[in-house]
Amino acid sequence: MLQFRKVGRTALRLAGDRRGNFAVLGGVTIPLLAMAAGFGLNIVQLSNVKSSLSLAVDAAVTSTARDLTTGRIKPEDADSSVRTLLEVNAANLLAPGEKVVLRSVTVDKLAGTVEATAEIDVDIFFPLFGTANRQRVSATTASLYSDKRIEVAMMLDVTGSMGGQKIKDLKTAAQNAVSILLTGQDADKPRIRIALVPYAEAVNTGGLSDAVFVEKPGKSDLPPPIDAVQAVSASSGGDGCATERKDKDGAADFSDDGPYTERENNKGEIYLARVNRDDRVGSCPSAKLIPLTADMAKLTTAIDGFRANGVTAGGIAAQWGYYMLSPKWRTAIKDANIGAGPADHDAKKIAKVAILMTDGLFNTAFAGVSGKAQGGQSAKSGSYAESICANMKKDGIEVFTIGFDLDNKDTSKSERNAAKAVLKNCATPDTATLKRYFEVSTGKELDDAFQTIARNIERLSLTK
């Protein structure tokens, strides 16, 4: 009996001893934890490789799309472009020895997209459950491109307040913008063209002087009837300087009609709607207007010749920027042998952009103004600019505006606010992704604004 009791106590003691359970449990869980850790490392490894591959493909496709958009390459060159860029990007983003294979590049001309797929075989750290030592990772990305042509009119303030460092800053910023937009184009078939409209109290029309009607003090504000004895050339030309075009009642005309447009005066006589040179103009800017061109050297040389002088007729500047983008002026520009002129408005084929820059309040107007005009017509000048900007926007022209050093100490708060209001009203409204109105204080900021606009112009050709 005693023996049975000893055996029973021993059995109970063994049954209550749990130390061996941990050994059994550890034998089961440790391998599971190791597999889980290995699986996690594999996931992290493959995720990192996919992220790097995606970045490499995306950068290659985006750069290729940009080059297609700017005309630096042709659609048939897209495959080699993506391939070359992918090799460079992959070398920077992936581990040595990881070889990327470009599987496909597709250019959809109808949709305006470039799409590429690339893949890479990765030696994984922990092959599990009989899986292969290598896993394939792929990435596909697409980017928009456009074969739209782009026309840009740059209306640049060369008034007296722009003297000194400011005119130097403008030259640098404008020349850099021209370079960004025009570099790398096909010289025989340029995709982007730029027009320059330097302005002060008037615009020097250069080769378009025959589109100007020179007023005589105390005489009519309208060109002579086309059947009049006086020859048209007798009242045109002059120094080529132009102000606003006036209608038959002497008010400012905000249309983009070309100078050959026939109109009727109050006597029922027909005349050609040339643009006025008001007889009160004090000085004409030496810098001449340049119609749309892709000649970068011509544009940069013209900008380098800017000299600051005179007061600010922003309405006149906006008017001539409008003309340089209007197909109604194409015949006059061709006849003057100074360019091919603007293309027809066609949102699917042409992106038209106006850039209006000033360092202060628009203060000069002539049309509808009696007596002395210089420097005291801010309400009319700003209103005229806003009216023309509104017409440009109705025609699908994107309007960017830049206010340079508007908060300078030489202007009152009311003048500063008025200047900003005009520029904001003129500009196409900003969106969450696209800025059109800029306020800058320094030369560096002015340069940055022009470069941002140049990049945004490229984006607009994709989205409009």
C-alpha positions as CSV (number, residue, x, y, z in Angstrom):
1,M,0.0,0.0,0.0
2,L,2.8,2.3,0.9
3,Q,4.5,1.5,-2.5
4,F,1.3,2.5,-4.3
5,R,1.2,5.8,-2.4
6,K,4.8,6.6,-3.4
7,V,4.1,5.9,-7.1
8,G,1.0,8.1,-6.9
9,R,2.8,11.0,-5.4
10,T,5.6,10.7,-8.0
11,A,3.0,10.7,-10.8
12,L,1.3,13.8,-9.4
13,R,4.6,15.6,-9.1
14,L,5.5,14.9,-12.7
15,A,2.1,15.9,-13.9
16,G,2.5,19.3,-12.1
17,D,6.0,20.0,-13.5
18,R,5.6,22.4,-16.6
19,R,9.3,23.0,-17.3
20,G,9.3,20.6,-20.3
21,N,6.4,22.4,-21.9
22,F,8.5,25.4,-22.6
23,A,11.0,23.3,-24.5
24,V,8.3,21.8,-26.6
25,L,6.6,25.2,-27.2
26,G,10.0,26.7,-28.1
27,G,10.7,24.0,-30.6
28,V,7.5,24.9,-32.4
29,T,7.4,28.7,-32.2
30,I,11.0,29.6,-32.9
31,P,11.0,28.3,-36.5
32,L,7.7,30.1,-37.1
33,L,9.1,33.3,-35.8
34,A,12.2,32.9,-38.0
35,M,10.0,32.3,-41.0
36,A,7.9,35.3,-40.2
37,A,11.0,37.5,-39.8
38,G,12.4,36.1,-43.1
39,F,9.1,36.7,-44.9
40,G,9.0,40.2,-43.5
41,L,12.5,40.9,-44.7
42,N,11.6,39.6,-48.2
43,I,8.6,41.9,-48.3
44,V,10.7,44.9,-47.3
45,Q,13.4,44.0,-49.8
46,L,10.9,43.6,-52.7
47,S,9.1,46.7,-51.7
48,N,12.3,48.8,-51.7
49,V,13.3,47.4,-55.1
50,K,9.9,48.1,-56.6
51,S,9.9,51.6,-55.2
52,S,13.3,52.3,-56.7
53,L,12.4,50.7,-60.0
54,S,9.2,52.8,-60.2
55,L,11.1,56.0,-59.5
56,A,13.7,55.1,-62.2
57,V,10.9,54.3,-64.8
58,D,8.9,57.3,-63.9
59,A,11.8,59.7,-64.2
60,A,12.8,58.2,-67.6
61,V,9.2,58.4,-68.9
62,T,8.6,61.9,-67.6
63,S,11.8,63.2,-69.1
64,T,11.0,61.6,-72.4
65,A,7.5,63.1,-72.4
66,R,9.0,66.5,-71.6
67,D,11.4,66.2,-74.6
68,L,8.5,65.1,-76.8
69,T,6.5,68.1,-75.6
70,T,9.3,70.6,-76.3
71,G,10.1,69.0,-79.6
72,R,13.6,67.9,-78.6
73,I,12.9,64.4,-79.8
74,K,10.4,62.8,-82.1
75,P,7.9,60.0,-81.1
76,E,10.0,57.4,-82.9
77,D,12.9,58.3,-80.6
78,A,10.9,57.6,-77.4
79,D,12.1,54.0,-77.0
80,S,15.8,54.9,-77.1
81,S,15.2,57.9,-74.9
82,V,13.5,55.9,-72.2
83,R,16.1,53.1,-72.4
84,T,19.0,55.5,-72.0
85,L,17.4,57.5,-69.2
86,L,16.3,54.3,-67.4
87,E,19.9,52.9,-67.4
88,V,21.2,56.1,-65.8
89,N,18.4,56.3,-63.3
90,A,18.6,52.6,-62.3
91,A,22.3,52.9,-61.7
92,N,21.6,55.7,-59.2
93,L,18.6,54.0,-57.5
94,L,19.3,50.3,-57.5
95,A,22.0,48.1,-56.0
96,P,25.0,47.2,-58.1
97,G,24.5,44.1,-60.2
98,E,20.7,44.5,-60.4
99,K,19.9,44.6,-64.1
100,V,16.8,46.3,-65.3
101,V,15.1,45.0,-68.4
102,L,12.9,47.5,-70.4
103,R,10.0,45.4,-71.7
104,S,8.0,48.0,-73.6
105,V,7.6,51.6,-74.6
106,T,4.4,52.8,-76.1
107,V,3.6,56.2,-77.5
108,D,-0.1,56.8,-78.0
109,K,-0.3,59.8,-80.3
110,L,-4.1,60.0,-80.0
111,A,-4.1,60.0,-76.2
112,G,-0.8,62.0,-76.0
113,T,0.9,59.5,-73.6
114,V,4.2,57.7,-73.2
115,E,4.0,54.4,-71.3
116,A,6.9,52.1,-70.3
117,T,7.2,48.8,-68.5
118,A,10.4,47.6,-66.9
119,E,11.3,44.6,-64.7
120,I,14.1,43.2,-62.6
121,D,14.9,39.8,-61.1
122,V,15.8,40.0,-57.4
123,D,17.8,37.5,-55.3
124,I,15.6,37.4,-52.2
125,F,17.2,37.0,-48.8
126,F,15.1,34.1,-47.5
127,P,13.6,31.7,-50.0
128,L,10.6,30.0,-48.2
129,F,8.6,26.9,-48.7
130,G,10.4,25.9,-51.9
131,T,10.1,29.3,-53.6
132,A,12.7,30.3,-56.1
133,N,15.7,32.2,-55.0
134,R,14.8,35.0,-57.5
135,Q,11.6,37.0,-57.6
136,R,10.6,39.3,-60.5
137,V,9.6,42.8,-59.8
138,S,8.0,45.0,-62.5
139,A,6.9,48.7,-62.8
140,T,4.7,50.5,-65.3
141,T,4.3,54.2,-65.6
142,A,2.8,56.7,-68.1
143,S,3.1,60.4,-68.7
144,L,1.4,62.9,-70.8
145,Y,3.1,64.8,-73.7
146,S,1.8,67.2,-76.3
147,D,2.7,68.2,-79.8
148,K,0.8,71.5,-79.5
149,R,2.5,74.6,-80.7
150,I,3.0,77.4,-78.2
151,E,2.8,81.2,-78.8
152,V,4.0,83.5,-76.1
153,A,3.7,87.3,-75.9
154,M,6.0,88.9,-73.3
155,M,4.9,92.5,-72.3
156,L,7.8,94.0,-70.4
157,D,7.9,97.3,-68.5
158,V,10.9,99.5,-69.6
159,T,9.6,102.7,-67.9
160,G,11.8,105.1,-66.0
161,S,11.1,103.5,-62.6
162,M,12.8,100.3,-63.9
163,G,16.1,102.1,-64.1
164,G,19.3,100.9,-62.4
165,Q,19.4,97.4,-61.0
166,K,15.8,96.6,-61.9
167,I,16.3,96.8,-65.6
168,K,19.3,94.6,-65.3
169,D,17.2,92.1,-63.3
170,L,14.5,92.2,-65.9
171,K,17.0,91.5,-68.7
172,T,18.4,88.5,-66.9
173,A,15.0,87.0,-66.0
174,A,13.5,87.6,-69.5
175,Q,16.5,86.2,-71.3
176,N,16.5,83.1,-69.1
177,A,12.9,82.5,-69.8
178,V,13.5,82.8,-73.6
179,S,16.3,80.3,-73.2
180,I,14.2,77.8,-71.3
181,L,11.4,78.0,-73.8
182,L,13.4,77.9,-77.0
183,T,16.5,75.7,-76.4
184,G,16.6,72.4,-78.2
185,Q,13.9,73.1,-80.8
186,D,14.0,72.0,-84.4
187,A,15.1,75.2,-86.1
188,D,13.1,74.4,-89.3
189,K,9.9,73.5,-87.5
190,P,9.9,75.4,-84.1
191,R,7.2,74.4,-81.8
192,I,7.4,77.5,-79.5
193,R,7.6,81.1,-80.7
194,I,7.9,84.3,-78.6
195,A,6.9,87.9,-79.2
196,L,8.4,90.8,-77.3
197,V,6.4,93.9,-76.4
198,P,8.6,96.4,-74.4
199,Y,6.5,99.3,-73.3
200,A,6.5,102.6,-71.5
201,E,4.0,105.4,-72.4
202,A,3.6,103.8,-75.9
203,V,4.9,100.8,-77.9
204,N,7.5,101.1,-80.6
205,T,6.0,99.0,-83.4
206,G,9.2,98.7,-85.4
207,G,8.4,97.0,-88.7
208,L,4.7,97.4,-88.2
209,S,4.8,101.2,-88.5
210,D,2.4,101.1,-91.5
211,A,-0.2,99.8,-89.1
212,V,0.0,103.1,-87.2
213,F,-2.1,106.3,-87.8
214,V,-0.2,109.4,-86.8
215,E,-2.6,112.0,-85.4
216,K,-2.1,115.7,-86.0
217,P,-2.9,118.2,-83.3
218,G,-6.4,119.5,-83.7
219,K,-7.2,117.0,-86.5
220,S,-9.3,113.9,-86.7
221,D,-8.5,110.9,-84.5
222,L,-9.5,108.5,-87.3
223,P,-7.5,107.5,-90.3
224,P,-8.7,109.1,-93.6
225,P,-11.4,107.3,-95.6
226,I,-9.8,104.8,-98.0
227,D,-11.2,106.7,-101.0
228,A,-9.8,110.0,-99.8
229,V,-7.3,111.8,-102.0
230,Q,-4.7,111.7,-99.2
231,A,-2.6,108.6,-99.5
232,V,-2.7,106.2,-96.6
233,S,1.1,106.3,-96.2
234,A,1.0,110.1,-95.7
235,S,-0.6,109.6,-92.3
236,S,1.1,106.5,-91.2
237,G,4.6,105.4,-90.2
238,G,6.4,108.3,-88.4
239,D,8.6,106.9,-85.6
240,G,6.5,103.7,-85.4
241,C,5.3,104.6,-81.9
242,A,1.7,103.6,-81.1
243,T,-0.9,104.2,-78.4
244,E,-4.4,102.9,-78.1
245,R,-6.6,102.4,-81.2
246,K,-9.6,104.7,-81.0
247,D,-13.1,104.1,-82.3
248,K,-15.2,106.6,-84.2
249,D,-16.3,108.3,-81.0
250,G,-12.7,108.7,-79.7
251,A,-13.0,106.0,-77.1
252,A,-10.5,103.2,-76.6
253,D,-11.0,100.1,-78.8
254,F,-10.3,96.8,-77.0
255,S,-10.7,94.5,-80.0
256,D,-7.9,92.6,-81.7
257,D,-8.9,93.7,-85.2
258,G,-6.1,93.9,-87.7
259,P,-5.1,97.2,-89.3
260,Y,-6.7,96.2,-92.6
261,T,-10.1,95.8,-91.0
262,E,-12.7,98.2,-92.7
263,R,-14.8,100.4,-90.5
264,E,-17.3,103.1,-91.0
265,N,-17.0,106.6,-89.5
266,N,-19.8,108.9,-88.4
267,K,-20.2,110.2,-91.9
268,G,-20.7,106.7,-93.4
269,E,-17.2,106.7,-94.9
270,I,-15.0,103.6,-94.8
271,Y,-11.6,103.7,-93.3
272,L,-8.9,101.1,-92.2
273,A,-8.7,100.5,-88.5
274,R,-5.1,101.3,-88.0
275,V,-3.8,102.0,-84.4
276,N,-3.4,105.6,-83.2
277,R,-0.2,107.4,-82.4
278,D,-1.7,110.1,-80.1
279,D,-0.3,113.5,-80.7
280,R,0.4,114.0,-77.0
281,V,3.0,111.2,-76.8
282,G,6.1,112.6,-75.1
283,S,8.7,109.9,-76.0
284,C,8.8,106.7,-77.8
285,P,10.6,103.6,-76.3
286,S,13.8,102.8,-78.2
287,A,13.2,99.1,-77.7
288,K,11.0,97.8,-80.6
289,L,8.3,95.2,-80.7
290,I,9.2,91.9,-82.1
291,P,6.5,89.6,-83.5
292,L,6.5,85.9,-82.8
293,T,9.8,84.3,-83.6
294,A,11.9,81.3,-82.5
295,D,15.1,83.2,-83.1
296,M,16.6,83.1,-79.6
297,A,19.6,85.3,-80.5
298,K,17.3,88.0,-81.9
299,L,15.2,88.0,-78.8
300,T,18.0,88.0,-76.3
301,T,19.8,90.7,-78.2
302,A,16.7,92.9,-78.2
303,I,16.2,92.3,-74.4
304,D,19.8,93.3,-73.8
305,G,19.2,96.6,-75.5
306,F,16.4,97.6,-73.1
307,R,16.7,101.1,-71.7
308,A,14.5,102.5,-68.9
309,N,12.6,105.7,-69.7
310,G,9.0,107.1,-69.6
311,V,5.8,106.5,-67.8
312,T,3.6,103.4,-67.7
313,A,0.8,102.8,-70.2
314,G,-0.2,99.2,-69.2
315,G,-3.4,99.3,-71.3
316,I,-1.3,99.9,-74.4
317,A,1.1,97.1,-73.5
318,A,-1.8,94.6,-73.1
319,Q,-3.3,95.8,-76.4
320,W,-0.2,95.1,-78.3
321,G,0.4,91.7,-76.6
322,Y,-3.1,90.8,-77.7
323,Y,-2.3,91.8,-81.3
324,M,0.8,89.7,-81.3
325,L,-1.3,86.6,-80.5
326,S,-4.2,87.4,-82.8
327,P,-4.5,85.7,-86.2
328,K,-6.2,88.9,-87.4
329,W,-2.7,90.5,-87.4
330,R,-1.1,87.7,-89.5
331,T,-1.5,89.4,-92.8
332,A,0.0,92.7,-91.6
333,I,2.9,90.9,-90.1
334,K,3.5,88.9,-93.2
335,D,3.2,92.0,-95.5
336,A,5.8,93.7,-93.3
337,N,8.1,90.7,-93.9
338,I,8.8,90.4,-90.1
339,G,7.4,86.9,-89.4
340,A,4.7,84.4,-90.2
341,G,2.3,85.8,-87.7
342,P,0.1,84.1,-85.2
343,A,-1.7,80.9,-85.8
344,D,-5.5,80.6,-85.7
345,H,-7.1,80.0,-82.3
346,D,-7.4,76.2,-81.9
347,A,-7.2,74.9,-78.3
348,K,-6.3,71.4,-79.6
349,K,-3.3,72.5,-81.6
350,I,-2.2,75.9,-80.2
351,A,-1.5,77.1,-76.7
352,K,-1.4,81.0,-76.5
353,V,0.1,82.7,-73.5
354,A,0.5,86.4,-72.5
355,I,2.9,87.5,-69.8
356,L,2.4,91.1,-68.5
357,M,5.1,92.4,-66.2
358,T,5.3,95.8,-64.5
359,D,7.0,97.4,-61.5
360,G,4.2,99.8,-60.6
361,L,0.8,101.4,-61.2
362,F,-0.4,101.8,-64.8
363,N,-0.8,105.6,-64.9
364,T,-1.0,106.7,-68.6
365,A,-3.8,106.6,-71.2
366,F,-4.7,108.7,-74.2
367,A,-8.0,107.4,-75.7
368,G,-11.0,109.2,-74.2
369,V,-8.7,111.5,-72.3
370,S,-8.8,115.3,-72.7
371,G,-5.9,117.6,-72.0
372,K,-2.6,116.3,-70.7
373,A,-2.4,112.5,-70.6
374,Q,1.0,111.7,-69.2
375,G,1.2,110.2,-65.8
376,G,-2.2,111.0,-64.4
377,Q,-4.7,108.4,-65.9
378,S,-4.3,105.5,-63.5
379,A,-8.0,104.6,-63.4
380,K,-8.3,104.5,-67.2
381,S,-5.0,102.8,-67.9
382,G,-5.7,100.0,-65.4
383,S,-9.3,99.7,-66.7
384,Y,-8.1,99.5,-70.3
385,A,-5.6,96.8,-69.3
386,E,-8.3,94.8,-67.5
387,S,-10.7,95.0,-70.5
388,I,-8.1,93.8,-72.9
389,C,-7.0,91.0,-70.6
390,A,-10.7,89.9,-70.4
391,N,-10.9,89.7,-74.2
392,M,-7.7,87.7,-74.3
393,K,-9.1,85.2,-71.8
394,K,-12.3,84.9,-73.8
395,D,-10.2,83.9,-76.8
396,G,-8.5,81.2,-74.7
397,I,-5.3,83.0,-74.1
398,E,-3.7,82.2,-70.7
399,V,-2.6,85.4,-69.0
400,F,0.2,85.5,-66.5
401,T,1.1,88.7,-64.6
402,I,4.2,89.7,-62.5
403,G,4.3,92.6,-60.1
404,F,8.0,93.5,-59.5
405,D,8.8,95.5,-56.3
406,L,5.3,96.8,-56.0
407,D,5.7,97.5,-52.3
408,N,8.6,100.0,-52.9
409,K,8.7,103.1,-50.7
410,D,8.1,105.5,-53.6
411,T,4.5,104.5,-53.9
412,S,1.6,105.0,-51.6
413,K,-0.5,102.2,-50.1
414,S,-3.4,103.0,-52.3
415,E,-1.2,103.0,-55.4
416,R,0.3,99.6,-54.4
417,N,-3.2,98.1,-53.8
418,A,-4.4,99.5,-57.2
419,A,-1.5,98.0,-59.1
420,K,-1.9,94.6,-57.5
421,A,-5.7,94.7,-58.2
422,V,-5.1,95.3,-61.9
423,L,-2.6,92.5,-62.2
424,K,-4.7,90.1,-60.3
425,N,-7.8,90.9,-62.4
426,C,-5.8,90.6,-65.6
427,A,-4.3,87.2,-64.8
428,T,-6.1,84.0,-65.4
429,P,-7.3,82.8,-62.0
430,D,-4.8,80.7,-60.0
431,T,-5.7,77.0,-59.3
432,A,-4.4,74.6,-56.7
433,T,-1.8,73.4,-59.1
434,L,-1.1,76.4,-61.4
435,K,-0.1,79.9,-60.4
436,R,-0.6,82.8,-62.8
437,Y,-0.2,85.9,-60.6
438,F,3.2,86.7,-59.1
439,E,4.4,89.3,-56.6
440,V,8.2,89.5,-56.4
441,S,10.6,91.9,-54.6
442,T,14.1,91.0,-55.8
443,G,15.9,90.1,-59.0
444,K,16.2,86.5,-57.9
445,E,12.5,86.3,-57.3
446,L,11.8,87.9,-60.6
447,D,14.0,85.3,-62.3
448,D,12.3,82.5,-60.4
449,A,8.8,83.8,-61.4
450,F,9.7,83.8,-65.1
451,Q,11.2,80.4,-64.9
452,T,8.1,79.1,-63.1
453,I,5.9,80.6,-65.8
454,A,8.1,78.9,-68.5
455,R,7.6,75.5,-66.8
456,N,3.8,76.2,-66.4
457,I,3.5,77.0,-70.0
458,E,4.8,73.5,-70.8
459,R,2.2,72.1,-68.4
460,L,-0.6,74.1,-70.0
461,S,0.1,72.5,-73.3
462,L,-0.7,69.2,-71.7
463,T,-3.9,70.1,-69.8
464,K,-5.8,72.5,-72.1
